[in-house]
Amino acid sequence: MGSVGSGPFDVKRVAIIGAGPCGLSAAKYLLAQRAFESVVVFEQNPEVGGVWYYSRQPADNSQVPQVSPFYPPDPPVKSGDKPVFASPMYELLHTNIPWTIMKYGDSDFPHDGLIFPSRAAVQEYLVDYSQDVRHLVRFSTQVRSVALRREGLHDRWDVETENLLDGQKSKDTFDAVVVANGHYATTHIPDVKNIREFNATHPGVISHSKSYRVPEDYAGKKVLVVGNAASGLDIASQISRHCKSPLLLSVHEPTPEENLAHVGAEEVPAIEEFLVEERGVRFLNGRVEKDLDAILYCTGYLFTFPFLETLTPGLVSDGRRVYGLYKHLFHIGHPTLVFPGLPIKVVPFPVSEAQAAIFARVWSNTLELPPAKEMSRWEEEEAERRGKAFHVFPKLGDADYLDEFHEWAAKSSSGNGKEPPVWDDVQKWQRGIYVEAKLKFELTGRKAKSLEELGFRYQPPSEVENDGKERNGRSPPLILLELRLKSDVDGSHLRLSLQSKTNLRARAGVHGLILSELDSMQSLGCAILSHSSVYAAFNENPKTVMFRILLNQIPPNLMVYAAITYEASLEEYRSTRKLHGLFSWVSDHRNIGPPYFYEDSYLRTKLEDRSSGPAFAASLSKTHLLVEHFTDRYLSDTLPLAARDLFEQSQTNTERPSENEVFRIRRAFYRFQLHCNMTCGEDDNPDSDGQEGDEDDTVGRDRAYIFFFYFPPWVNEQLACIQDYLEGLLSKGAHLAVHTT
């Protein structure tokens, strides 16, 4: 059936499939628009809540592997008077984000509750939130089919449903449909060599996190958890207290060391094949584990819409994304069909509100959609940019999405409707530090009721500027770059805080974004911060500072260093007095770095050189794999002889890391190759002739290329005593700042 244009629309009756978080916000915004005659919500469970409606009995995970989004939906796990469908919730689940940003715009969680609420508290919150729209919900009603037909110039949707209490089937026609059925129904279990034979021979050993409920079910068992996303780490940390030690955690990317320590697991590579006779697996590095009692896949879910199978072209292929959508929401060919809640790695409640505000206004003809060709072009460009991770948002991508939709809704030609939420600076900061805060919440016993209790306090830019004023009364520069090491209960962290004056209009939340990206000093391999949104935030203005950060962390008994490249124009940074002061500071702490770095002024100069600095820094690390990687990219015939000598020494004197360390390092390098750019853009600043600089300005007037190498090398230290060692050093309160003098 041909597509319908982008309006105007003839929408009077709206169907909402699902009374979870997205369905409830859709109902509220549609009612607030006061433009629709009828809004009906279909919910297959006997209560609102969607995935948050907990079912003690899990679903039957009989499909192994599970790679098709076209698998029939699960039957109810509880029949009788009120059938109940299994959700992915488990008994001890707490949210991963603080309620202060998780909440709907007009409804707070109880202020005396936990900052990271339990699943029961979230369900109670949703029930309270639903009170204004409960009369619209048809509970215990399952949508069987949604069929499109044309009526004149407009689309109509025939919705077939079944009452699960008495079996009665119904068919109603609607002008628009909100597909809010969620995407936590069809599990994803990858098709690994011999997995079918293994599952047939050892039924029940392989399962998915959707069936996980309590850790006691794994008491005394040898357990392998596959996946280290949020749910995988949370579930693994619970099971590890009850199962045989160690719990094995199979990953593609290394887990931050502080998270791994909290989980209490041994990290292993991805599974290469299942060993049927041994009831075991072989990992990619050749390691074999036998006699496994439980293999729990925490590998996510597939998008599936069994009631829309007649819609052409199809919405899904492999279940990893939904095709034919504009802004992850509107069906381009048929815009009276919307899919809220698809974005991944976002805060879902406010995002669903923003989406509801838009389609309520569009369907009431007070807000316009772009032409279909423009919407299709957006999808093509987005698919090219994001690839397989089409619906996966970057850090603070949801904040940008909220801003965009808030501005879009403001263009409405009518004052009717409910205003969508938008985060202030504090909320964006909270969004940026939530990962670190959640770990602290877990480590302190899940008792905190505020971020302040966990040691996180928002500092407005104005306070930072006031703190940074010089004695002579001059204001601080446009950019204040601060490096700080701080010892926390969960380990020692390198922290970078970045603030700017209001005239830079840098995106709020950048400070939190940087904090959340930095790993613990105990992490193995590389932790990279070279985030496109951070770069864009500073590139929006002609006099902003472009920066790149490489935080490189090496295994025990090898040097650990952090390298930060900071460049500024002549007008923003003209003095190098601070630079020399920093070199003097690290020279007084020779135990934290290679002595030849401080003693040889030539080497110091080369580290400041843009062309050879990266290769030189690599040679200083004395890490075989790191040096090998850097030299492939940067080493040239022009590299000075001293650097080549150091390179040769590092090849012959390197202490070989263990097998597990090699695995982690290699994974880190893959990430490095994808995300890190050590070199900066070409100098586009005006010539500095005629400008007066400090008398000790030996680095250069146009740019200052500063590499700071400092903090513990872990030389002759073992992993077991790293934390004590770091805390002892960090008690000195190392605090470095670079700004205009």
Sequence and secondary structure as in RCSB ss.txt:
>XXXX:A:sequence
MGSVGSGPFDVKRVAIIGAGPCGLSAAKYLLAQRAFESVVVFEQNPEVGGVWYYSRQPADNSQVPQVSPFYPPDP
PVKSGDKPVFASPMYELLHTNIPWTIMKYGDSDFPHDGLIFPSRAAVQEYLVDYSQDVRHLVRFSTQVRSVALRR
EGLHDRWDVETENLLDGQKSKDTFDAVVVANGHYATTHIPDVKNIREFNATHPGVISHSKSYRVPEDYAGKKVLV
VGNAASGLDIASQISRHCKSPLLLSVHEPTPEENLAHVGAEEVPAIEEFLVEERGVRFLNGRVEKDLDAILYCTG
YLFTFPFLETLTPGLVSDGRRVYGLYKHLFHIGHPTLVFPGLPIKVVPFPVSEAQAAIFARVWSNTLELPPAKEM
SRWEEEEAERRGKAFHVFPKLGDADYLDEFHEWAAKSSSGNGKEPPVWDDVQKWQRGIYVEAKLKFELTGRKAKS
LEELGFRYQPPSEVENDGKERNGRSPPLILLELRLKSDVDGSHLRLSLQSKTNLRARAGVHGLILSELDSMQSLG
CAILSHSSVYAAFNENPKTVMFRILLNQIPPNLMVYAAITYEASLEEYRSTRKLHGLFSWVSDHRNIGPPYFYED
SYLRTKLEDRSSGPAFAASLSKTHLLVEHFTDRYLSDTLPLAARDLFEQSQTNTERPSENEVFRIRRAFYRFQLH
CNMTCGEDDNPDSDGQEGDEDDTVGRDRAYIFFFYFPPWVNEQLACIQDYLEGLLSKGAHLAVHTT
>XXXX:A:secstr
     S      EEEEE  SHHHHHHHHHHHHHT  SEEEEE SSSSS GGGS  SS      SSB  TTS    
 SB SSS B   S  TT B SS HHHHSBTTB   TTS SS BHHHHHHHHHHHGGGTGGGEETTEEEEEEEEEE
ETTEEEEEEEEEETTT  EEEEEESEEEE   S SEE B   BTHHHHHHHSTTSEEEGGG   GGGGTT  EEE
E  SHHHHHHHHHHTTTSSSSEEEE SS   HHHHHHHTEEEE  EEEEETTTTEEEETTS EE   SEEEE   
EE   GGGTTSSS S SSSS  SSEETTTEESS TTEE TT  BSS HHHHHHHHHHHHHHHHTTSS    HHHH
HHHHHHHHHHHTT TTB  TTHHHHHHHHHHHHHTT SSS S       HHHHHHHHHHHHHHHHHHHTTS  SS
TGGGT     HHHHHHHT  TTS    SEEEEEEEEEETTEEEEEEEEEE GGG   TTHHHHHHHH  BTT  S
EEEE  HHHHHHHHTSTT   EEEEEE   TTS  EEEEEE   TTT    HHHHHHHHHHHT GGGS HHHHH 
HHHHHHHT TTTHHHHHHHHHT HHHHHHHHHHH  TTS HHHHHHHHHHHHH     HHHHHHHHHHHHHHHHH
   S     S   TT    TT  S SS        S   TT  GGGHHHHHHHHHTT  EEEE   
